Amino acid sequence: FVVIDSITVPIPTYMGFHVRPATLVMKIVKHYGTEVTMHIGRESYDAGSALDIFRANEKINAQKRQLIVEKINPSGAKGGIRREVVKGMVYEELDRLVTEGLLLSFDELKVEELACETEEDTIQPDEFKPMVAKEIKRLIAAGKIDIKIDIYATFKGDRRALKDIEALARANYGEDSFGNNIDLPVELEYLRK
């Protein structure tokens, strides 16, 4: 008998529902052969389809970017900011966000790696926040950083599949914080076959 239930779990720490976590969730659902849906906000996704979970990840990433923009502090940007100090100020803001645990840096960030260039001699304070946001988006796409803001997914469906998804979530979807493969709980060994 299929018993319908729901669970709420955090999304994967490293890059959300990318290939490995999405595939493992899909394998759990396929293993039981029942319908499970994943809900994030008002959107629903078929947890038995890795492609649908990837689609959800795009919404998750947009939500994470929106949340991190709210955390950018433009207070250091007073008056006109000279072109030659823009990179340094953006770097300091990124470093603050990493130090506060809002950004996860996979590699040591260096000022010279930043792409925030301007043709203007100075930028205005209201241009600083969008410049930092653009740099965050670029660094995420390059795989240098990720946004560490708690976002949760609710899964609804067969209680057996949900129990295994919950175990997978406790094991951070088979990855450490940097995306490296880690051992799965014993009850999920069928996923590695």
Backbone bond lengths (Angstrom), bond angles and torsions (degrees), N, CA, C in turn:
res aa  C-N    CA-C-N  psi(-1)  N-CA   C-N-CA  omega(-1)  CA-C   N-CA-C  phi
1 F - - - 1.445 - - 1.522 110.24 -
2 V 1.306 116.66 139.00 1.456 121.74 177.67 1.526 107.96 -93.61
3 V 1.332 114.78 123.71 1.459 120.59 175.93 1.523 107.06 -106.25
4 I 1.318 116.28 123.95 1.464 121.72 -177.91 1.525 109.54 -87.58
5 D 1.325 115.40 135.00 1.457 121.97 -179.14 1.524 107.93 -149.04
6 S 1.326 117.00 -175.74 1.462 120.97 174.50 1.526 109.51 -145.71
7 I 1.320 115.36 152.02 1.469 122.37 175.90 1.522 107.67 -137.17
8 T 1.308 116.26 154.46 1.464 121.87 173.94 1.518 107.52 -121.79
9 V 1.331 115.86 124.99 1.459 122.02 -176.73 1.526 109.60 -134.11
10 P 1.341 117.28 155.83 1.467 118.91 176.26 1.525 110.58 -70.34
11 I 1.322 115.72 153.23 1.466 119.20 173.88 1.525 107.73 -73.09
12 P 1.339 118.69 162.74 1.469 120.80 179.53 1.531 111.87 -58.11
13 T 1.326 115.17 141.10 1.465 121.40 -178.20 1.519 112.19 -62.69
14 Y 1.325 117.27 -47.66 1.463 121.83 -175.89 1.527 110.49 -89.13
15 M 1.301 117.60 110.18 1.463 125.19 171.59 1.529 114.54 57.80
16 G 1.321 117.58 23.82 1.455 120.75 175.46 1.514 113.56 63.39
17 F 1.324 116.03 -146.64 1.465 121.80 -178.48 1.525 110.44 -85.04
18 H 1.321 116.11 70.44 1.459 119.74 174.56 1.532 107.58 -85.11
19 V 1.318 119.72 -160.61 1.460 123.49 -169.24 1.532 113.57 -55.14
20 R 1.330 118.41 -56.11 1.466 119.86 -174.13 1.531 112.54 -62.27
21 P 1.327 119.30 -55.14 1.469 118.01 -178.71 1.535 113.20 -61.12
22 A 1.322 116.71 -41.37 1.464 119.87 -179.96 1.526 110.97 -62.78
23 T 1.320 116.41 -41.81 1.465 120.83 -179.87 1.525 111.01 -66.39
24 L 1.331 117.23 -41.26 1.470 119.72 179.64 1.529 111.48 -65.28
25 V 1.329 117.65 -41.72 1.466 120.06 177.07 1.524 109.58 -61.99
26 M 1.332 116.95 -44.93 1.462 121.40 179.55 1.530 110.57 -60.16
27 K 1.339 117.35 -42.85 1.470 121.12 -179.80 1.527 111.36 -62.34
28 I 1.327 116.88 -38.58 1.472 119.60 177.53 1.525 109.84 -61.63
29 V 1.322 116.13 -48.18 1.467 120.35 -178.49 1.528 110.04 -62.47
30 K 1.318 117.82 -44.23 1.467 121.91 179.72 1.532 110.54 -64.59
31 H 1.326 117.27 -35.82 1.471 122.38 179.95 1.533 110.42 -57.32
32 Y 1.331 116.54 -41.06 1.460 120.24 -178.77 1.523 112.91 -89.82
33 G 1.308 117.41 -16.80 1.457 121.51 176.04 1.514 114.99 66.04
34 T 1.309 116.29 26.71 1.465 120.43 179.48 1.526 109.35 -120.87
35 E 1.307 116.11 168.10 1.462 120.73 -178.67 1.528 110.79 -84.04
36 V 1.331 115.41 130.17 1.473 121.99 174.26 1.519 106.51 -134.04
37 T 1.314 116.15 133.82 1.457 120.33 176.58 1.523 109.71 -113.59
38 M 1.310 114.86 149.07 1.462 121.88 176.69 1.523 106.72 -111.35
39 H 1.326 116.18 132.99 1.466 121.43 -178.53 1.527 109.11 -120.97
40 I 1.318 115.27 127.80 1.459 121.74 174.35 1.519 105.35 -130.45
41 G 1.314 114.57 115.17 1.460 118.62 -173.30 1.510 109.12 62.70
42 R 1.310 116.49 -129.60 1.468 121.02 -179.21 1.521 113.33 -93.72
43 E 1.317 116.28 -2.36 1.469 121.05 -176.47 1.528 111.34 -91.82
44 S 1.339 116.30 144.85 1.467 123.23 176.22 1.522 109.19 -117.79
45 Y 1.341 115.54 144.14 1.453 122.08 -178.96 1.521 109.32 -136.56
46 D 1.323 116.27 149.56 1.457 121.92 177.02 1.528 108.11 -79.31
47 A 1.340 117.39 110.50 1.464 121.33 -178.53 1.528 111.89 -71.39
48 G 1.309 118.12 -9.12 1.458 121.99 175.64 1.514 112.98 -88.98
49 S 1.323 116.88 5.19 1.466 122.25 -179.31 1.527 109.30 -126.10
50 A 1.336 115.92 112.83 1.468 119.49 178.47 1.531 110.51 -58.95
51 L 1.328 117.31 -36.73 1.466 120.17 -179.98 1.525 111.60 -64.47
52 D 1.330 116.57 -38.33 1.464 119.10 178.48 1.530 110.39 -67.99
53 I 1.324 116.54 -36.42 1.467 120.16 177.44 1.528 110.00 -67.58
54 F 1.346 117.97 -39.10 1.472 120.85 174.65 1.523 110.49 -58.77
55 R 1.324 115.37 -41.06 1.468 120.41 179.20 1.528 110.10 -61.16
56 A 1.324 115.98 -40.08 1.468 120.68 176.82 1.521 110.28 -62.70
57 N 1.319 116.48 -35.62 1.463 119.77 -177.78 1.529 111.57 -63.28
58 E 1.321 117.67 -32.29 1.463 120.13 177.04 1.530 110.49 -63.94
59 K 1.319 116.63 -40.59 1.472 120.61 176.81 1.529 110.46 -66.12
60 I 1.332 116.30 -40.12 1.462 121.18 178.37 1.526 109.83 -60.98
61 N 1.330 116.45 -46.36 1.468 120.08 -179.04 1.524 111.24 -62.97
62 A 1.315 117.74 -39.49 1.470 120.52 177.30 1.527 110.02 -63.37
63 Q 1.329 116.88 -41.60 1.468 121.05 178.99 1.530 110.37 -64.62
64 K 1.333 117.10 -41.56 1.465 120.59 178.87 1.534 110.84 -63.11
65 R 1.339 116.74 -42.80 1.469 119.90 179.26 1.525 110.92 -63.13
66 Q 1.327 116.06 -41.02 1.469 120.21 178.73 1.529 110.42 -62.62
67 L 1.332 117.12 -42.68 1.463 120.79 -179.41 1.527 111.84 -67.50
68 I 1.332 118.01 -37.76 1.471 119.87 -177.76 1.528 110.59 -72.04
69 V 1.340 117.63 -32.62 1.465 120.13 178.73 1.531 109.85 -60.35
70 E 1.328 116.25 -35.30 1.464 120.09 178.12 1.529 111.83 -65.60
71 K 1.326 117.33 -21.99 1.469 121.92 -177.84 1.523 113.22 -90.99
72 I 1.335 117.03 -10.33 1.466 120.12 179.62 1.511 108.77 -69.72
73 N 1.309 115.42 130.44 1.457 121.81 -176.22 1.529 109.57 -103.50
74 P 1.315 118.00 107.19 1.461 119.96 -179.60 1.533 113.18 -84.76
75 S 1.339 117.38 9.07 1.471 119.65 -173.60 1.523 113.34 -62.86
76 G 1.335 118.01 -27.74 1.460 119.98 178.29 1.519 112.46 -73.87
77 A 1.320 115.73 -12.08 1.461 120.82 -176.72 1.520 110.07 -96.87
78 K 1.309 116.53 79.89 1.462 121.34 179.13 1.528 109.07 -107.30
79 G 1.309 116.05 139.22 1.461 119.74 -178.86 1.519 109.64 66.93
80 G 1.308 116.79 -166.40 1.456 121.51 176.78 1.526 110.01 -76.79
81 I 1.329 116.94 132.76 1.467 121.52 179.61 1.522 107.37 -97.64
82 R 1.322 115.27 121.15 1.458 120.47 -178.55 1.532 110.85 -66.09
83 R 1.324 115.90 142.66 1.463 122.82 -177.76 1.525 111.99 -50.95
84 E 1.329 118.07 -41.18 1.468 120.91 -174.96 1.531 113.81 -70.99
85 V 1.334 118.35 -13.16 1.473 119.87 178.61 1.534 113.20 -110.27
86 V 1.334 116.98 -2.08 1.466 120.43 -177.86 1.526 110.76 -58.72
87 K 1.346 117.68 -50.88 1.460 120.40 -177.94 1.519 111.55 -57.96
88 G 1.319 116.39 -43.09 1.459 120.28 -179.61 1.521 111.82 -61.86
89 M 1.333 116.42 -40.65 1.464 120.06 179.65 1.530 111.12 -69.10
90 V 1.331 116.90 -39.53 1.466 120.20 177.49 1.529 109.00 -64.28
91 Y 1.342 115.81 -43.23 1.475 119.94 178.25 1.529 110.75 -59.20
92 E 1.326 117.24 -44.83 1.473 120.54 179.61 1.525 111.40 -60.70
93 E 1.326 117.31 -38.61 1.464 120.41 179.23 1.528 110.60 -68.99
94 L 1.340 117.51 -42.74 1.462 120.61 176.70 1.525 110.44 -61.77
95 D 1.327 116.69 -42.32 1.460 121.01 178.89 1.534 110.93 -61.81
96 R 1.325 117.11 -39.58 1.468 120.84 177.74 1.527 110.33 -62.47
97 L 1.330 116.53 -44.11 1.462 120.76 -179.72 1.533 111.79 -64.76
98 V 1.343 116.82 -35.66 1.469 121.04 175.72 1.521 109.55 -68.07
99 T 1.325 116.90 -47.09 1.468 121.66 -179.34 1.520 111.47 -60.14
100 E 1.317 117.28 -37.82 1.464 121.17 179.47 1.525 112.58 -79.59
101 G 1.339 117.08 -1.16 1.454 120.81 176.81 1.514 114.60 79.75
102 L 1.323 117.73 15.52 1.462 120.85 179.08 1.522 111.97 -89.67
103 L 1.321 116.05 -25.66 1.460 122.10 174.14 1.517 108.05 -118.54
104 L 1.322 116.00 143.02 1.455 122.36 175.42 1.516 106.55 -108.95
105 S 1.328 116.01 121.01 1.455 120.89 -179.40 1.524 108.50 -100.28
106 F 1.343 117.21 124.25 1.456 121.82 -179.00 1.516 111.75 -86.76
107 D 1.282 116.10 -12.19 1.453 123.09 -178.20 1.524 106.24 -149.27
108 E 1.302 117.65 152.85 1.460 119.30 179.46 1.528 109.53 -65.40
109 L 1.316 115.48 122.91 1.465 119.98 178.70 1.512 109.92 -74.48
110 K 1.320 115.77 142.19 1.463 121.64 177.92 1.521 108.18 -126.31
111 V 1.319 115.77 141.38 1.468 120.90 -178.52 1.525 111.05 -54.98
112 E 1.319 116.87 -42.44 1.474 119.74 -175.74 1.533 112.91 -67.48
113 E 1.334 118.56 -15.95 1.459 121.56 177.95 1.531 112.78 -80.94
114 L 1.301 116.01 -15.99 1.456 119.57 -177.58 1.528 110.51 -71.41
115 A 1.313 115.49 144.59 1.465 121.03 -176.23 1.515 112.75 -104.64
116 C 1.306 117.97 5.23 1.472 120.48 -174.21 1.522 110.41 -71.98
117 E 1.291 114.12 91.02 1.461 121.40 179.64 1.526 108.92 -108.86
118 T 1.294 114.82 154.60 1.458 119.58 175.37 1.522 108.79 -139.65
119 E 1.291 116.10 144.38 1.466 121.74 176.97 1.525 110.55 -82.17
120 E 1.307 115.35 -20.66 1.461 120.92 -178.07 1.533 110.33 -76.18
121 D 1.330 116.55 153.49 1.466 120.55 175.26 1.524 110.84 -69.66
122 T 1.332 116.17 -30.94 1.464 121.07 177.68 1.524 108.79 -140.55
123 I 1.350 115.24 154.52 1.460 119.14 170.63 1.520 106.86 -114.77
124 Q 1.286 116.08 154.15 1.455 121.74 -179.28 1.531 109.66 -87.77
125 P 1.326 117.66 155.67 1.470 120.92 -179.10 1.524 113.74 -53.82
126 D 1.349 117.93 -35.84 1.463 119.48 -179.59 1.528 112.88 -72.58
127 E 1.334 117.95 -9.14 1.462 122.09 176.68 1.528 112.13 -92.40
128 F 1.343 116.16 -12.18 1.462 120.50 -175.48 1.533 112.05 -67.84
129 K 1.318 117.33 -49.40 1.467 122.00 -177.47 1.539 111.14 -59.43
130 P 1.343 119.63 -48.33 1.468 119.39 177.05 1.527 112.75 -61.92
131 M 1.341 116.92 -32.44 1.461 119.81 179.00 1.527 110.34 -67.24
132 V 1.336 117.57 -42.00 1.473 121.33 178.10 1.527 108.88 -65.73
133 A 1.330 117.68 -43.26 1.466 121.72 179.73 1.530 111.10 -60.33
134 K 1.325 116.51 -41.84 1.468 121.13 179.11 1.521 110.28 -64.64
135 E 1.320 116.83 -39.46 1.469 120.77 179.36 1.533 110.44 -68.14
136 I 1.320 117.77 -38.72 1.463 120.93 176.72 1.521 109.75 -61.00
137 K 1.321 117.24 -46.22 1.467 121.61 179.64 1.529 110.77 -59.89
138 R 1.325 116.97 -42.43 1.467 121.39 179.98 1.520 110.89 -65.27
139 L 1.340 117.47 -43.30 1.463 121.46 -178.78 1.530 111.71 -68.42
140 I 1.335 117.52 -33.41 1.470 120.89 175.27 1.525 109.11 -65.07
141 A 1.334 117.20 -47.59 1.461 121.33 -179.82 1.530 111.25 -60.69
142 A 1.324 116.99 -32.14 1.467 121.58 179.05 1.531 112.04 -81.84
143 G 1.333 117.66 -3.98 1.462 121.02 179.59 1.515 114.07 75.55
144 K 1.334 117.13 20.16 1.469 121.28 -178.68 1.528 112.21 -88.76
145 I 1.334 116.81 -31.49 1.462 120.92 -178.06 1.530 109.69 -141.36
146 D 1.307 115.22 167.66 1.459 121.71 169.67 1.514 107.35 -144.58
147 I 1.301 116.02 161.13 1.462 121.67 -179.58 1.519 108.18 -93.55
148 K 1.325 115.80 128.68 1.465 121.27 -179.19 1.517 109.91 -104.50
149 I 1.295 116.37 80.36 1.455 121.77 176.25 1.519 106.03 -126.84
150 D 1.323 116.41 132.07 1.456 120.47 -176.69 1.522 111.35 -68.40
151 I 1.322 114.61 121.10 1.455 122.70 174.30 1.528 105.61 -130.10
152 Y 1.317 116.26 139.43 1.456 120.93 -175.44 1.520 111.20 -116.99
153 A 1.328 114.47 150.50 1.460 122.28 174.96 1.521 107.88 -117.90
154 T 1.311 116.31 141.94 1.464 121.32 175.24 1.522 107.77 -108.66
155 F 1.307 115.43 126.07 1.462 121.79 176.87 1.518 108.35 -104.50
156 K 1.342 115.71 136.49 1.468 121.11 178.49 1.517 108.49 -128.15
157 G 1.331 114.72 135.16 1.462 118.98 178.49 1.513 111.40 152.47
158 D 1.312 115.74 -151.04 1.465 124.58 -177.16 1.532 111.25 -56.24
159 R 1.329 115.63 123.26 1.468 121.39 -177.22 1.534 112.22 -57.11
160 R 1.338 118.41 -34.58 1.470 121.18 -179.99 1.534 110.41 -64.02
161 A 1.322 116.42 -45.73 1.465 120.48 178.77 1.525 110.14 -65.32
162 L 1.328 116.92 -40.23 1.463 120.72 -179.51 1.522 111.27 -63.81
163 K 1.336 116.61 -38.06 1.471 120.52 178.21 1.541 109.77 -60.39
164 D 1.334 116.76 -41.25 1.468 120.60 179.30 1.532 111.74 -72.72
165 I 1.324 117.68 -36.92 1.472 120.57 176.28 1.522 109.33 -63.68
166 E 1.328 116.98 -39.78 1.464 120.92 177.75 1.530 110.80 -62.91
167 A 1.330 117.85 -41.50 1.474 121.75 176.84 1.531 110.02 -64.19
168 L 1.326 116.51 -40.16 1.463 121.12 178.16 1.529 110.54 -63.36
169 A 1.324 116.92 -42.56 1.468 121.04 178.95 1.531 110.61 -63.87
170 R 1.338 118.05 -40.29 1.470 120.58 177.70 1.524 111.22 -61.80
171 A 1.332 116.53 -29.14 1.469 122.01 177.81 1.528 110.65 -93.17
172 N 1.327 116.77 22.33 1.470 124.09 -177.95 1.526 112.61 46.76
173 Y 1.315 115.75 41.73 1.453 122.49 173.45 1.536 112.50 59.37
174 G 1.344 115.89 31.64 1.462 120.43 175.10 1.514 115.11 79.83
175 E 1.345 116.83 18.86 1.475 120.53 -178.24 1.521 110.61 -137.95
176 D 1.345 114.66 153.09 1.461 117.99 169.78 1.531 107.98 -86.19
177 S 1.310 117.27 -174.19 1.472 121.56 -176.47 1.523 113.83 -65.22
178 F 1.345 116.71 -13.41 1.456 120.07 -178.16 1.530 112.20 -111.13
179 G 1.347 116.79 12.07 1.455 120.55 176.25 1.508 115.03 86.00
180 N 1.331 118.16 7.58 1.463 120.82 178.33 1.524 109.97 -80.49
181 N 1.325 115.41 143.64 1.454 122.11 -179.80 1.529 110.75 -62.90
182 I 1.332 117.36 135.16 1.461 121.88 174.25 1.522 108.58 -129.00
183 D 1.320 116.35 163.91 1.461 121.19 179.81 1.521 110.63 -64.50
184 L 1.312 113.77 143.60 1.455 120.33 175.84 1.527 109.16 -91.37
185 P 1.316 117.83 157.51 1.464 120.35 174.89 1.534 110.25 -58.19
186 V 1.324 116.24 152.46 1.461 122.32 -176.85 1.528 111.93 -53.47
187 E 1.337 117.28 -40.25 1.468 119.97 -177.29 1.530 113.37 -66.62
188 L 1.340 116.59 -9.99 1.467 120.15 -179.13 1.536 112.55 -110.34
189 E 1.306 117.11 12.65 1.475 120.13 -178.63 1.518 112.44 -57.18
190 Y 1.332 117.99 -27.14 1.462 120.66 179.20 1.528 112.07 -60.36
191 L 1.328 117.67 -19.68 1.465 121.06 179.88 1.524 112.34 -72.91
192 R 1.310 118.05 -23.23 1.473 121.71 -177.14 1.536 112.36 -89.53
193 K 1.323 117.04 -0.76 1.474 119.85 -177.79 1.496 111.08 -89.11
